[in-house]
Amino acid sequence: MDLVLAVEIIAVTQFFLGAAVNGVIVGTFCLEWIRNRSLHVGDTTLMCLGFTRLFLHGSLFLFYLPQSFHAIHKPEVVTSISWALFVFFHTSSLWFASFLCAIYCVTVANYSNSLFVYVKRNISRLGTWMIVAILLTALTFSLLDWYIAYGFGLSPSNSTGIIQQRNSTGADGNAATTLGVQFVIYFMAVALPFTLYCLAALLLLNSLWRHVRQMRSSGTSFRSRSVDAHVGVLMKLAVSLLLYAVYYVTDTLGLYGQLETPWLLFCFVICCFYPTAHSLVLIYSNSRLRKACVATIRGAMSWEKRETQDNQTQSAD
């Protein structure tokens, strides 16, 4: 299969899958907010994560539109804007995922540290400020990356990026320096939330595992419902952490690593479908989202069945 065609298929597929999965998250919590006029800080963060991932899939779709369409209709300004949007939504989605994991850690884990206790008691008040800080941080990183990439005439479309042609042999010292600075900025934008996610996940895993061991040592049956629930949470956290780690490595290698085309395509696939995979894990872990997802699927199937019956009736007439 032609490389450009493969990239186009992946871009279109990830857009529709991501829109469907994250649309369930956004729709569920938007309706809940309309009914109750308030949301828990965890639900608000999850809704923001769904929003940013919706727009992330859209910006990826815009950036990797069919190349023939690019050549005729896509000016450089559209490329630069779509790249800036991609960096903003990419960075903010990573930060929201990490903050969501931190909220779960603070809410569920038990530690006697004074700072941990303070954050646990004030998580609802601090949550709003953290959301604003995440958006400002993502905006700062995206503007810096855009200015370095396009302000110096070194755009991702002709120098670096996933599934892009690299021509480092003819690059001068300024171009190499610019790429280095851009890499440092982008690495910080990705590495900082990844570090926070790992720290929160490991703290939560440690707390849950200690709780499971205490229940087992106190004579609680390992098959009891409480222990099974804790083990289930441990497994979901471990899967989420593994997904994030794989995504972090492939994202860095795909954007700035000198890889052969098959490995570059593999990195592109992982980067495109990680947000959807993680959102599916979040839906599976949340009973309200699970019910909303099942209701959405049943509604879509019922609508399709009614449309089919109407078409058959019209054909018969």
C-alpha positions as a Markdown table, in Angstrom:
| # | Residue | x | y | z |
|---|---|---|---|---|
| 1 | Met | 0.0 | 0.0 | 0.0 |
| 2 | Asp | 1.2 | 3.5 | -0.8 |
| 3 | Leu | 2.6 | 5.3 | 2.3 |
| 4 | Val | 0.5 | 8.5 | 1.7 |
| 5 | Leu | -2.7 | 6.4 | 1.2 |
| 6 | Ala | -2.0 | 4.5 | 4.4 |
| 7 | Val | -1.5 | 7.8 | 6.4 |
| 8 | Glu | -4.8 | 9.1 | 4.9 |
| 9 | Ile | -6.7 | 6.0 | 5.9 |
| 10 | Ile | -5.3 | 6.1 | 9.4 |
| 11 | Ala | -6.1 | 9.8 | 9.8 |
| 12 | Val | -9.7 | 9.3 | 8.7 |
| 13 | Thr | -10.2 | 6.2 | 10.8 |
| 14 | Gln | -8.8 | 7.8 | 14.0 |
| 15 | Phe | -11.0 | 10.9 | 13.4 |
| 16 | Phe | -14.3 | 9.0 | 13.3 |
| 17 | Leu | -13.4 | 6.5 | 16.1 |
| 18 | Gly | -12.1 | 9.3 | 18.3 |
| 19 | Ala | -15.2 | 11.4 | 17.6 |
| 20 | Ala | -17.5 | 8.6 | 18.5 |
| 21 | Val | -15.8 | 7.4 | 21.7 |
| 22 | Asn | -15.0 | 10.9 | 23.1 |
| 23 | Gly | -18.3 | 12.2 | 22.0 |
| 24 | Val | -19.9 | 9.7 | 24.5 |
| 25 | Ile | -17.8 | 11.1 | 27.3 |
| 26 | Val | -18.5 | 14.8 | 26.4 |
| 27 | Gly | -22.2 | 14.2 | 25.8 |
| 28 | Thr | -22.7 | 12.3 | 29.1 |
| 29 | Phe | -21.2 | 14.9 | 31.3 |
| 30 | Cys | -22.6 | 17.8 | 29.4 |
| 31 | Leu | -26.1 | 16.4 | 29.9 |
| 32 | Glu | -25.3 | 15.8 | 33.6 |
| 33 | Trp | -24.1 | 19.3 | 34.0 |
| 34 | Ile | -27.3 | 20.7 | 32.4 |
| 35 | Arg | -29.4 | 18.6 | 34.8 |
| 36 | Asn | -27.5 | 19.4 | 38.0 |
| 37 | Arg | -25.7 | 22.7 | 37.1 |
| 38 | Ser | -22.6 | 21.3 | 38.8 |
| 39 | Leu | -20.0 | 18.5 | 38.3 |
| 40 | His | -17.5 | 16.8 | 40.5 |
| 41 | Val | -14.0 | 18.0 | 39.8 |
| 42 | Gly | -13.1 | 14.5 | 38.4 |
| 43 | Asp | -16.1 | 14.6 | 36.1 |
| 44 | Thr | -15.2 | 18.1 | 34.9 |
| 45 | Thr | -11.7 | 17.0 | 34.2 |
| 46 | Leu | -12.9 | 14.0 | 32.3 |
| 47 | Met | -15.3 | 16.2 | 30.3 |
| 48 | Cys | -12.4 | 18.6 | 29.4 |
| 49 | Leu | -10.3 | 15.6 | 28.5 |
| 50 | Gly | -13.0 | 14.4 | 26.1 |
| 51 | Phe | -13.3 | 17.9 | 24.6 |
| 52 | Thr | -9.6 | 18.2 | 24.0 |
| 53 | Arg | -9.4 | 14.7 | 22.5 |
| 54 | Leu | -12.3 | 15.5 | 20.2 |
| 55 | Phe | -10.4 | 18.5 | 18.8 |
| 56 | Leu | -7.1 | 16.6 | 18.8 |
| 57 | His | -8.6 | 14.1 | 16.4 |
| 58 | Gly | -10.0 | 16.9 | 14.3 |
| 59 | Ser | -6.6 | 18.7 | 14.2 |
| 60 | Leu | -4.9 | 15.5 | 13.2 |
| 61 | Phe | -7.5 | 14.9 | 10.5 |
| 62 | Leu | -6.9 | 18.5 | 9.2 |
| 63 | Phe | -3.1 | 18.2 | 9.3 |
| 64 | Tyr | -3.1 | 14.9 | 7.4 |
| 65 | Leu | -5.8 | 15.6 | 4.8 |
| 66 | Pro | -5.3 | 13.8 | 1.5 |
| 67 | Gln | -2.0 | 15.0 | 0.0 |
| 68 | Ser | -3.6 | 15.8 | -3.4 |
| 69 | Phe | -6.1 | 18.1 | -1.6 |
| 70 | His | -3.2 | 19.7 | 0.2 |
| 71 | Ala | -1.3 | 20.5 | -3.0 |
| 72 | Ile | -4.3 | 22.3 | -4.5 |
| 73 | His | -6.2 | 23.9 | -1.7 |
| 74 | Lys | -4.1 | 23.9 | 1.5 |
| 75 | Pro | -2.0 | 27.1 | 1.9 |
| 76 | Glu | 0.9 | 27.3 | 4.3 |
| 77 | Val | -1.1 | 29.3 | 6.8 |
| 78 | Val | -3.6 | 26.4 | 7.2 |
| 79 | Thr | -0.8 | 24.0 | 7.8 |
| 80 | Ser | 0.8 | 26.3 | 10.4 |
| 81 | Ile | -2.6 | 26.8 | 12.2 |
| 82 | Ser | -3.4 | 23.1 | 12.1 |
| 83 | Trp | 0.0 | 22.3 | 13.6 |
| 84 | Ala | -0.4 | 24.8 | 16.4 |
| 85 | Leu | -3.9 | 23.4 | 17.1 |
| 86 | Phe | -2.5 | 19.9 | 17.2 |
| 87 | Val | 0.3 | 20.8 | 19.7 |
| 88 | Phe | -2.2 | 22.7 | 21.9 |
| 89 | Phe | -4.8 | 19.9 | 22.0 |
| 90 | His | -2.1 | 17.2 | 22.2 |
| 91 | Thr | -0.5 | 18.9 | 25.2 |
| 92 | Ser | -3.7 | 19.8 | 27.0 |
| 93 | Ser | -5.1 | 16.3 | 26.6 |
| 94 | Leu | -1.9 | 14.8 | 28.1 |
| 95 | Trp | -2.1 | 17.2 | 31.0 |
| 96 | Phe | -5.9 | 16.5 | 31.6 |
| 97 | Ala | -5.2 | 12.8 | 31.6 |
| 98 | Ser | -2.4 | 13.2 | 34.1 |
| 99 | Phe | -4.5 | 15.5 | 36.3 |
| 100 | Leu | -7.4 | 13.0 | 36.1 |
| 101 | Cys | -5.0 | 10.3 | 37.4 |
| 102 | Ala | -3.8 | 12.7 | 40.1 |
| 103 | Ile | -7.5 | 13.3 | 41.2 |
| 104 | Tyr | -8.1 | 9.6 | 41.4 |
| 105 | Cys | -4.9 | 9.2 | 43.5 |
| 106 | Val | -5.8 | 12.0 | 45.9 |
| 107 | Thr | -9.4 | 10.8 | 46.2 |
| 108 | Val | -8.7 | 7.1 | 46.7 |
| 109 | Ala | -5.2 | 6.8 | 48.2 |
| 110 | Asn | -4.5 | 7.2 | 51.9 |
| 111 | Tyr | -1.2 | 8.8 | 52.9 |
| 112 | Ser | -0.4 | 10.8 | 56.0 |
| 113 | Asn | 1.8 | 13.4 | 54.3 |
| 114 | Ser | 0.6 | 16.9 | 55.2 |
| 115 | Leu | 0.7 | 18.2 | 51.6 |
| 116 | Phe | -1.2 | 15.2 | 50.4 |
| 117 | Val | -3.9 | 15.7 | 53.1 |
| 118 | Tyr | -4.2 | 19.4 | 52.2 |
| 119 | Val | -4.7 | 18.6 | 48.5 |
| 120 | Lys | -7.2 | 15.9 | 49.4 |
| 121 | Arg | -9.3 | 18.3 | 51.4 |
| 122 | Asn | -9.1 | 21.1 | 48.9 |
| 123 | Ile | -9.2 | 19.2 | 45.6 |
| 124 | Ser | -12.5 | 20.7 | 44.5 |
| 125 | Arg | -11.3 | 24.2 | 45.0 |
| 126 | Leu | -7.9 | 23.6 | 43.4 |
| 127 | Gly | -9.4 | 21.7 | 40.5 |
| 128 | Thr | -10.8 | 24.8 | 38.8 |
| 129 | Trp | -7.4 | 26.6 | 39.0 |
| 130 | Met | -5.6 | 23.5 | 37.7 |
| 131 | Ile | -7.9 | 23.3 | 34.6 |
| 132 | Val | -7.1 | 27.0 | 33.9 |
| 133 | Ala | -3.4 | 26.4 | 34.5 |
| 134 | Ile | -3.4 | 23.4 | 32.1 |
| 135 | Leu | -5.0 | 25.4 | 29.3 |
| 136 | Leu | -2.5 | 28.3 | 29.8 |
| 137 | Thr | 0.4 | 25.8 | 29.9 |
| 138 | Ala | -0.8 | 24.1 | 26.7 |
| 139 | Leu | -1.3 | 27.5 | 25.0 |
| 140 | Thr | 2.2 | 28.6 | 26.0 |
| 141 | Phe | 3.9 | 25.4 | 24.6 |
| 142 | Ser | 1.9 | 25.5 | 21.4 |
| 143 | Leu | 2.7 | 29.1 | 20.7 |
| 144 | Leu | 6.4 | 28.6 | 21.4 |
| 145 | Asp | 6.5 | 25.5 | 19.2 |
| 146 | Trp | 4.6 | 27.3 | 16.4 |
| 147 | Tyr | 6.9 | 30.3 | 16.6 |
| 148 | Ile | 10.0 | 28.2 | 16.4 |
| 149 | Ala | 8.7 | 26.0 | 13.7 |
| 150 | Tyr | 7.2 | 28.6 | 11.4 |
| 151 | Gly | 8.8 | 31.8 | 12.6 |
| 152 | Phe | 12.2 | 30.5 | 11.5 |
| 153 | Gly | 10.8 | 29.0 | 8.3 |
| 154 | Leu | 11.2 | 25.4 | 9.6 |
| 155 | Ser | 7.8 | 23.8 | 9.4 |
| 156 | Pro | 7.0 | 20.3 | 10.5 |
| 157 | Ser | 5.7 | 19.6 | 7.0 |
| 158 | Asn | 9.2 | 19.9 | 5.5 |
| 159 | Ser | 11.6 | 19.1 | 8.2 |
| 160 | Thr | 10.2 | 16.9 | 11.0 |
| 161 | Gly | 7.1 | 15.2 | 12.3 |
| 162 | Ile | 5.3 | 11.9 | 11.9 |
| 163 | Ile | 5.4 | 10.5 | 8.4 |
| 164 | Gln | 7.3 | 13.5 | 7.0 |
| 165 | Gln | 10.3 | 13.5 | 4.8 |
| 166 | Arg | 13.5 | 14.4 | 6.6 |
| 167 | Asn | 16.4 | 16.2 | 4.9 |
| 168 | Ser | 19.0 | 16.7 | 7.5 |
| 169 | Thr | 22.0 | 16.4 | 5.2 |
| 170 | Gly | 21.4 | 19.8 | 3.7 |
| 171 | Ala | 20.3 | 21.6 | 6.9 |
| 172 | Asp | 22.6 | 24.3 | 8.2 |
| 173 | Gly | 23.6 | 25.1 | 11.7 |
| 174 | Asn | 20.6 | 27.4 | 12.4 |
| 175 | Ala | 18.1 | 24.8 | 11.2 |
| 176 | Ala | 19.8 | 22.2 | 13.4 |
| 177 | Thr | 19.7 | 24.5 | 16.4 |
| 178 | Thr | 16.1 | 25.4 | 15.8 |
| 179 | Leu | 15.1 | 21.7 | 15.6 |
| 180 | Gly | 17.0 | 21.2 | 18.9 |
| 181 | Val | 15.1 | 24.0 | 20.6 |
| 182 | Gln | 11.8 | 22.8 | 19.2 |
| 183 | Phe | 12.6 | 19.3 | 20.5 |
| 184 | Val | 13.3 | 20.5 | 24.0 |
| 185 | Ile | 10.1 | 22.5 | 24.1 |
| 186 | Tyr | 8.0 | 19.6 | 22.8 |
| 187 | Phe | 9.8 | 17.1 | 25.0 |
| 188 | Met | 9.0 | 19.3 | 28.1 |
| 189 | Ala | 5.3 | 19.6 | 27.0 |
| 190 | Val | 5.1 | 15.8 | 26.8 |
| 191 | Ala | 7.5 | 14.7 | 29.6 |
| 192 | Leu | 6.1 | 16.8 | 32.4 |
| 193 | Pro | 2.5 | 15.4 | 32.3 |
| 194 | Phe | 3.9 | 11.9 | 31.7 |
| 195 | Thr | 6.0 | 12.3 | 34.9 |
| 196 | Leu | 3.0 | 13.5 | 36.8 |
| 197 | Tyr | 0.9 | 10.6 | 35.5 |
| 198 | Cys | 3.5 | 8.1 | 36.5 |
| 199 | Leu | 3.9 | 9.5 | 40.0 |
| 200 | Ala | 0.2 | 9.6 | 40.6 |
| 201 | Ala | -0.4 | 6.2 | 39.2 |
| 202 | Leu | 2.4 | 4.6 | 41.2 |
| 203 | Leu | 1.2 | 6.2 | 44.4 |
| 204 | Leu | -2.3 | 5.0 | 43.8 |
| 205 | Leu | -1.1 | 1.5 | 42.9 |
| 206 | Asn | 1.0 | 1.3 | 46.0 |
| 207 | Ser | -1.9 | 2.5 | 48.2 |
| 208 | Leu | -4.4 | 0.1 | 46.7 |
| 209 | Trp | -1.9 | -2.8 | 46.8 |
| 210 | Arg | -1.2 | -2.1 | 50.5 |
| 211 | His | -5.0 | -2.1 | 51.2 |
| 212 | Val | -5.4 | -5.4 | 49.4 |
| 213 | Arg | -2.6 | -7.0 | 51.4 |
| 214 | Gln | -4.1 | -5.6 | 54.7 |
| 215 | Met | -7.5 | -7.2 | 53.8 |
| 216 | Arg | -5.9 | -10.5 | 53.0 |
| 217 | Ser | -3.8 | -10.5 | 56.2 |
| 218 | Ser | -6.9 | -9.6 | 58.3 |
| 219 | Gly | -8.6 | -12.8 | 57.0 |
| 220 | Thr | -10.7 | -11.2 | 54.3 |
| 221 | Ser | -11.3 | -13.7 | 51.5 |
| 222 | Phe | -9.3 | -13.0 | 48.4 |
| 223 | Arg | -12.5 | -13.8 | 46.5 |
| 224 | Ser | -14.6 | -11.2 | 48.3 |
| 225 | Arg | -16.3 | -8.5 | 46.4 |
| 226 | Ser | -14.2 | -5.7 | 48.0 |
| 227 | Val | -10.9 | -7.3 | 47.2 |
| 228 | Asp | -12.0 | -8.1 | 43.6 |
| 229 | Ala | -13.0 | -4.5 | 43.1 |
| 230 | His | -9.6 | -3.3 | 44.3 |
| 231 | Val | -7.7 | -5.8 | 42.1 |
| 232 | Gly | -9.9 | -4.6 | 39.1 |
| 233 | Val | -8.8 | -1.0 | 39.8 |
| 234 | Leu | -5.2 | -2.1 | 40.0 |
| 235 | Met | -5.4 | -3.9 | 36.6 |
| 236 | Lys | -7.1 | -0.9 | 35.0 |
| 237 | Leu | -4.5 | 1.5 | 36.3 |
| 238 | Ala | -1.7 | -0.8 | 35.2 |
| 239 | Val | -3.2 | -1.0 | 31.7 |
| 240 | Ser | -3.6 | 2.8 | 31.5 |
| 241 | Leu | 0.0 | 3.3 | 32.7 |
| 242 | Leu | 1.3 | 0.8 | 30.1 |
| 243 | Leu | -0.7 | 2.5 | 27.3 |
| 244 | Tyr | 0.7 | 5.9 | 28.3 |
| 245 | Ala | 4.3 | 4.7 | 28.5 |
| 246 | Val | 4.1 | 3.1 | 25.0 |
| 247 | Tyr | 2.5 | 6.2 | 23.7 |
| 248 | Tyr | 5.1 | 8.5 | 25.2 |
| 249 | Val | 8.0 | 6.4 | 23.7 |
| 250 | Thr | 6.4 | 6.1 | 20.2 |
| 251 | Asp | 5.3 | 9.8 | 20.2 |
| 252 | Thr | 8.9 | 11.0 | 20.9 |
| 253 | Leu | 10.5 | 8.5 | 18.4 |
| 254 | Gly | 7.9 | 9.2 | 15.7 |
| 255 | Leu | 8.3 | 13.0 | 15.9 |
| 256 | Tyr | 12.0 | 13.3 | 16.3 |
| 257 | Gly | 13.6 | 9.9 | 15.8 |
| 258 | Gln | 15.4 | 8.9 | 12.7 |
| 259 | Leu | 13.3 | 5.8 | 11.9 |
| 260 | Glu | 12.7 | 3.7 | 8.8 |
| 261 | Thr | 9.3 | 4.1 | 7.1 |
| 262 | Pro | 7.6 | 1.0 | 8.5 |
| 263 | Trp | 8.6 | 1.9 | 12.1 |
| 264 | Leu | 7.6 | 5.5 | 11.5 |
| 265 | Leu | 4.2 | 4.3 | 10.3 |
| 266 | Phe | 3.8 | 2.1 | 13.4 |
| 267 | Cys | 4.5 | 5.1 | 15.6 |
| 268 | Phe | 2.0 | 7.1 | 13.7 |
| 269 | Val | -0.7 | 4.4 | 14.3 |
| 270 | Ile | 0.1 | 4.3 | 18.1 |
| 271 | Cys | 0.0 | 8.1 | 18.4 |
| 272 | Cys | -3.3 | 8.3 | 16.5 |
| 273 | Phe | -5.2 | 5.6 | 18.4 |
| 274 | Tyr | -3.8 | 5.9 | 21.9 |
| 275 | Pro | -6.3 | 8.7 | 22.9 |
| 276 | Thr | -9.2 | 6.5 | 21.7 |
| 277 | Ala | -7.9 | 3.4 | 23.5 |
| 278 | His | -7.4 | 5.3 | 26.8 |
| 279 | Ser | -10.9 | 6.9 | 26.5 |
| 280 | Leu | -12.3 | 3.3 | 26.0 |
| 281 | Val | -10.5 | 2.3 | 29.2 |
| 282 | Leu | -12.0 | 5.3 | 31.0 |
| 283 | Ile | -15.5 | 4.4 | 29.7 |
| 284 | Tyr | -15.1 | 0.8 | 30.8 |
| 285 | Ser | -14.0 | 2.0 | 34.3 |
| 286 | Asn | -17.0 | 4.4 | 34.8 |
| 287 | Ser | -20.4 | 2.9 | 35.3 |
| 288 | Arg | -22.2 | 6.0 | 34.0 |
| 289 | Leu | -20.2 | 6.1 | 30.9 |
| 290 | Arg | -20.6 | 2.4 | 30.3 |
| 291 | Lys | -24.4 | 2.8 | 30.5 |
| 292 | Ala | -24.3 | 5.9 | 28.2 |
| 293 | Cys | -22.2 | 4.0 | 25.7 |
| 294 | Val | -24.6 | 1.0 | 25.7 |
| 295 | Ala | -27.6 | 3.3 | 25.3 |
| 296 | Thr | -25.9 | 5.1 | 22.4 |
| 297 | Ile | -25.1 | 1.9 | 20.6 |
| 298 | Arg | -28.7 | 0.6 | 21.2 |
| 299 | Gly | -30.1 | 3.9 | 20.0 |
| 300 | Ala | -28.0 | 3.9 | 16.8 |
| 301 | Met | -29.0 | 0.3 | 16.1 |
| 302 | Ser | -32.7 | 1.0 | 16.7 |
| 303 | Trp | -32.5 | 4.1 | 14.4 |
| 304 | Glu | -30.8 | 2.1 | 11.7 |
| 305 | Lys | -33.4 | -0.6 | 12.0 |
| 306 | Arg | -36.2 | 1.9 | 11.7 |
| 307 | Glu | -34.5 | 3.5 | 8.6 |
| 308 | Thr | -34.2 | 0.1 | 7.0 |
| 309 | Gln | -37.8 | -0.7 | 7.6 |
| 310 | Asp | -39.0 | 2.7 | 6.2 |
| 311 | Asn | -36.9 | 2.2 | 3.1 |
| 312 | Gln | -38.3 | -1.3 | 2.6 |
| 313 | Thr | -41.9 | 0.1 | 3.1 |
| 314 | Gln | -41.2 | 2.9 | 0.5 |
| 315 | Ser | -39.8 | 0.4 | -2.0 |
| 316 | Ala | -42.8 | -1.9 | -1.5 |
| 317 | Asp | -45.2 | 1.0 | -2.2 |
